[in-house]
Amino acid sequence: MKLPVFFRLNTRFIGARTWRLLATLLLGGPALSGSAETIVIRNGTVVDGTGAPGRSADLWISDGKIAAIGEAPGRNADREIDATGMIVAPGFIDTHAHGNPARTPDFENFLRMGATTLCLGQDGGSAFSDNLARWRSEIEASGVAPNIAPFAGHGSIRRQSGVGIAPNPSKDGIAKMVALVEKAMDDGAFGMTTGLEYQPGIFATMDELAAVARPVAARGGVVMSHVRNEDDGAVLESVAELIEQGRRSGARVHVSHIKTVYVRGSDTA
């Protein structure tokens, strides 16, 4: 059985605000941040994520970045890693992860599975409290191992704004939520998540959802949603609601869980 080789990253937050950067990182971003040495991983099967077949090749890392695949980048290696019988691949991105980097900065369970980038703040709950910039500084100082892509949670935004579980927020309440989303995005959030099956997200109307998603759209982010109802017979309507949120706001949208619960059995008669 061939096992993968993955890179354990030093502290690194993704500061850009476009979802496209995630794909860029996946297909060849920094491998060992802050390392000035040259490392070569030899004798492995390189699977680069482009869809191309795996190929036998050496992978060179210089000054913390992938410098070459195959041929040496003009200098001898300071360190060699033998990957015979193993697969060398970019670190995987877990687009729906849960965890607290302040408590478990190593995230060893994710790294052992090859996930080196975690999207935190799912289902409407921000991974940070009320200040993403301060939280980022604290987490970076803790020596967190994987990359972190933080998202602002719609439910957390509702609570921070004082709207809470109100079913019909006032214009002032919506304006406060919009301002909080704007600040989170400006501080480096990749987008916003919603948990419309849970409180307080369950009380949100389409007008509210479109309003809070517009700052996400304006800054190139993504709205990721645990949709309102995943039951058979209701899930399509719930997905349609998310699509409508994207249409009204201009934001790109992503369904957090592609699944249906309480599925009816098929009629085979």
C-alpha positions as CSV (number, residue, x, y, z in Angstrom):
1,M,0.0,0.0,0.0
2,K,1.4,3.4,-1.0
3,L,1.2,6.0,1.6
4,P,1.3,9.8,1.0
5,V,4.0,12.2,2.0
6,F,2.7,15.6,3.2
7,F,4.3,18.8,4.3
8,R,3.8,19.9,7.9
9,L,3.5,23.7,7.6
10,N,4.8,26.3,10.0
11,T,2.4,29.0,11.2
12,R,0.8,30.6,8.1
13,F,-2.6,32.3,7.8
14,I,-4.1,32.8,4.3
15,G,-4.6,36.5,4.1
16,A,-6.1,37.0,0.6
17,R,-9.8,37.2,0.2
18,T,-10.5,35.2,-2.9
19,W,-11.5,31.6,-3.1
20,R,-9.3,31.1,-6.1
21,L,-6.3,31.4,-3.9
22,L,-7.2,28.1,-2.2
23,A,-6.8,26.3,-5.5
24,T,-3.5,28.2,-6.2
25,L,-2.2,27.0,-2.8
26,L,-3.3,23.5,-3.4
27,L,-1.5,23.3,-6.7
28,G,1.8,24.7,-5.6
29,G,1.9,27.1,-2.7
30,P,4.6,27.4,-0.1
31,A,5.7,24.1,1.4
32,L,7.9,25.0,4.3
33,S,7.4,28.6,5.4
34,G,10.5,30.4,6.6
35,S,13.0,27.7,5.8
36,A,16.1,28.9,3.8
37,E,17.4,25.4,3.3
38,T,17.0,23.3,0.1
39,I,15.2,20.0,0.5
40,V,14.7,17.3,-2.1
41,I,12.1,14.6,-1.8
42,R,13.4,11.7,-3.9
43,N,11.9,8.5,-5.4
44,G,8.3,9.3,-4.7
45,T,5.3,9.2,-7.1
46,V,4.2,12.8,-7.6
47,V,0.4,13.4,-7.8
48,D,0.1,17.1,-8.4
49,G,-3.7,17.6,-8.2
50,T,-4.1,18.7,-11.9
51,G,-5.6,15.4,-12.9
52,A,-2.4,14.2,-14.6
53,P,-1.3,10.6,-13.8
54,G,1.1,10.1,-11.0
55,R,4.7,10.2,-12.1
56,S,8.1,9.3,-10.6
57,A,10.0,12.5,-9.9
58,D,12.0,14.3,-7.3
59,L,10.5,17.4,-5.7
60,W,12.8,20.3,-4.8
61,I,12.0,22.9,-2.1
62,S,14.1,26.0,-1.9
63,D,13.6,29.0,0.4
64,G,10.3,27.6,1.6
65,K,8.7,27.1,-1.8
66,I,8.5,24.4,-4.4
67,A,11.4,25.2,-6.7
68,A,11.3,22.3,-9.2
69,I,9.7,19.0,-9.9
70,G,12.3,16.7,-11.6
71,E,15.4,18.7,-12.2
72,A,17.5,20.3,-9.5
73,P,17.1,24.1,-9.1
74,G,20.8,24.9,-9.5
75,R,22.0,24.0,-6.0
76,N,22.7,20.9,-3.9
77,A,20.2,19.8,-1.4
78,D,20.8,20.5,2.3
79,R,18.5,17.6,3.2
80,E,17.0,14.6,1.4
81,I,13.8,12.7,2.2
82,D,13.4,9.2,0.7
83,A,9.8,8.7,-0.4
84,T,10.3,5.3,-2.0
85,G,6.9,3.6,-2.3
86,M,5.1,6.7,-1.3
87,I,2.9,9.4,-3.0
88,V,4.1,13.0,-2.9
89,A,1.0,15.3,-3.1
90,P,0.0,18.9,-2.2
91,G,-1.6,19.3,1.2
92,F,-5.3,18.8,1.0
93,I,-7.8,21.5,1.9
94,D,-10.6,20.6,4.3
95,T,-13.4,22.9,3.3
96,H,-15.5,22.1,6.3
97,A,-13.5,21.7,9.4
98,H,-14.2,22.2,13.1
99,G,-11.7,22.8,15.9
100,N,-10.1,25.4,18.1
101,P,-6.5,26.2,17.2
102,A,-6.0,27.9,20.5
103,R,-6.6,24.5,22.2
104,T,-5.1,22.2,19.7
105,P,-2.7,24.2,17.5
106,D,-1.0,21.0,16.1
107,F,-4.3,19.7,14.6
108,E,-2.4,16.4,14.3
109,N,-5.5,14.4,13.2
110,F,-5.9,16.6,10.2
111,L,-2.2,16.6,9.3
112,R,-2.0,12.8,9.5
113,M,-4.7,12.7,6.9
114,G,-2.8,15.1,4.7
115,A,-5.1,18.2,5.3
116,T,-2.8,21.2,5.6
117,T,-5.4,23.9,5.1
118,L,-8.5,24.1,7.3
119,C,-11.6,26.2,6.6
120,L,-12.8,27.1,10.1
121,G,-16.0,28.9,11.3
122,Q,-18.6,26.6,9.8
123,D,-22.4,26.3,10.2
124,G,-22.8,29.9,11.2
125,G,-20.4,29.9,14.1
126,S,-17.2,32.1,13.8
127,A,-14.0,30.4,14.9
128,F,-13.0,33.8,16.3
129,S,-14.8,35.9,18.9
130,D,-15.5,39.4,17.8
131,N,-12.2,40.6,16.4
132,L,-10.6,38.5,13.6
133,A,-7.4,40.6,13.4
134,R,-6.7,40.1,17.1
135,W,-7.6,36.4,17.0
136,R,-5.3,35.9,14.0
137,S,-2.4,37.4,15.9
138,E,-3.1,35.2,19.0
139,I,-3.3,32.1,16.9
140,E,-0.2,32.8,14.9
141,A,1.7,33.4,18.2
142,S,0.5,30.0,19.4
143,G,2.4,28.2,16.6
144,V,-0.5,26.7,14.8
145,A,0.6,24.0,12.4
146,P,-1.8,24.0,9.4
147,N,-2.9,26.9,7.3
148,I,-6.2,28.4,8.5
149,A,-8.8,30.0,6.3
150,P,-11.2,31.7,8.7
151,F,-14.9,32.4,7.9
152,A,-17.3,34.7,9.7
153,G,-20.4,32.9,11.0
154,H,-23.8,34.4,10.3
155,G,-25.1,33.1,13.7
156,S,-22.2,34.7,15.5
157,I,-22.7,38.0,13.6
158,R,-26.4,38.0,14.7
159,R,-25.4,37.6,18.3
160,Q,-22.6,40.2,18.2
161,S,-24.9,42.8,16.5
162,G,-27.5,42.3,19.2
163,V,-30.1,40.9,16.8
164,G,-29.9,37.5,18.4
165,I,-33.0,35.3,17.7
166,A,-35.1,38.2,16.4
167,P,-37.2,36.9,13.5
168,N,-37.5,40.3,11.8
169,P,-34.5,42.5,12.4
170,S,-34.9,46.2,12.0
171,K,-33.0,48.1,9.3
172,D,-30.6,49.2,12.0
173,G,-30.0,45.6,13.1
174,I,-29.3,44.5,9.6
175,A,-27.0,47.5,9.1
176,K,-25.0,46.4,12.2
177,M,-24.7,42.9,10.9
178,V,-23.6,44.1,7.5
179,A,-20.9,46.3,9.2
180,L,-19.6,43.3,11.2
181,V,-19.4,41.2,8.0
182,E,-17.5,44.0,6.3
183,K,-15.0,44.2,9.1
184,A,-14.5,40.5,9.2
185,M,-13.9,40.4,5.5
186,D,-11.5,43.3,5.7
187,D,-9.6,41.6,8.5
188,G,-9.0,38.5,6.3
189,A,-12.1,36.3,6.4
190,F,-12.6,34.1,3.3
191,G,-16.3,34.6,3.4
192,M,-19.3,33.8,5.6
193,T,-21.0,30.6,6.7
194,T,-24.7,30.1,7.6
195,G,-26.4,27.5,9.7
196,L,-30.0,27.9,8.8
197,E,-31.1,24.7,10.5
198,Y,-30.0,26.1,13.8
199,Q,-30.7,29.0,16.0
200,P,-30.3,31.9,15.4
201,G,-29.9,31.3,11.6
202,I,-33.3,29.7,11.4
203,F,-34.9,33.1,11.9
204,A,-33.2,34.7,8.9
205,T,-35.3,35.9,5.9
206,M,-34.0,36.2,2.4
207,D,-33.8,39.9,2.6
208,E,-31.4,39.5,5.6
209,L,-29.4,36.8,3.9
210,A,-28.9,38.8,0.8
211,A,-27.9,41.9,2.8
212,V,-25.2,40.2,4.8
213,A,-23.8,38.4,1.8
214,R,-23.3,41.5,-0.3
215,P,-20.0,42.5,1.6
216,V,-18.8,38.9,0.9
217,A,-19.5,39.3,-2.8
218,A,-17.9,42.7,-2.9
219,R,-14.7,41.3,-1.5
220,G,-14.6,38.1,-3.6
221,G,-15.5,35.7,-0.8
222,V,-17.8,32.7,-0.6
223,V,-21.0,32.0,1.4
224,M,-20.9,28.4,2.7
225,S,-24.2,27.1,4.1
226,H,-25.5,24.4,6.2
227,V,-28.9,24.8,4.4
228,R,-32.2,25.2,6.2
229,N,-33.6,21.7,5.8
230,E,-31.9,18.5,4.5
231,D,-34.9,16.3,4.8
232,D,-36.1,14.4,1.7
233,G,-38.8,16.6,0.1
234,A,-37.3,19.8,1.5
235,V,-33.6,19.8,0.6
236,L,-34.1,21.0,-3.0
237,E,-36.0,24.0,-1.7
238,S,-33.2,24.7,0.8
239,V,-30.6,24.5,-1.9
240,A,-32.7,26.8,-4.0
241,E,-32.7,29.3,-1.1
242,L,-28.9,29.4,-1.1
243,I,-28.8,29.9,-4.8
244,E,-31.2,32.7,-4.5
245,Q,-29.1,34.3,-1.8
246,G,-26.2,34.2,-4.2
247,R,-28.3,35.6,-7.0
248,R,-29.5,38.5,-5.0
249,S,-26.2,39.3,-3.4
250,G,-23.8,38.4,-6.2
251,A,-21.8,36.1,-3.8
252,R,-20.5,32.7,-4.8
253,V,-22.2,30.0,-2.7
254,H,-21.3,26.5,-1.5
255,V,-23.4,23.8,0.1
256,S,-21.6,22.6,3.2
257,H,-23.2,19.1,3.2
258,I,-24.4,17.5,0.0
259,K,-26.8,14.9,1.6
260,T,-30.4,14.1,2.2
261,V,-31.8,12.7,5.4
262,Y,-35.0,10.6,5.9
263,V,-34.9,9.4,2.3
264,R,-37.9,7.5,1.1
265,G,-37.3,4.1,-0.3
266,S,-37.6,3.7,-4.0
267,D,-40.7,2.0,-5.5
268,T,-39.4,-1.2,-7.2
269,A,-42.9,-2.6,-7.9
